[in-house]
Amino acid sequence: MPVKRAPPEALAHVPDGHLAPAALQQYCNSFSLGPITIQYCVDPGVPQVTYTVTLLGVSIGSGVLDTNDPSVTLGGSVAGFKAQITLAASFTEDQVTYDITLCTPFGGCTEYSGVLFSW
């Protein structure tokens, strides 16, 4: 693919400092614990948290936490690894907590818990 330099006025139609206000309403990040990854986005204005959980890169669940459904428990097994993850959103405390049980084929089972994030 050839690359060529664009003239300085190529984006003159895009105003400086232009950013949709909704872009600042959502905060996304991820958290990994060994073979488990939790990707999440929080939109405090709605309020809701979207999430995807993977085990060794394989999706074991995704969805939305909101005031009607503030918690979820997911589980799965991939290549000898087993995991159960509970996510709980508190929209009064502005945080999401996790409880994780992870079993590995070589190290047994371990439990983890804490605050995934707060806003």
DACORNOR-V691494 format. One record per helix or strand of 3 or more residues. SS is the DSSP state (a for helix, b for strand). FROM is the first residue (numbers start at 1). TO is the last residue. If there is no record, write none. Layout:
ss: {SS,SS}
from: {FROM,FROM}
to: {TO,TO}
This chain:
ss: {a,a,b,b,b,b,b,b,b,b}
from: {8,21,26,36,48,58,71,81,95,108}
to: {11,24,33,43,55,66,78,90,104,118}
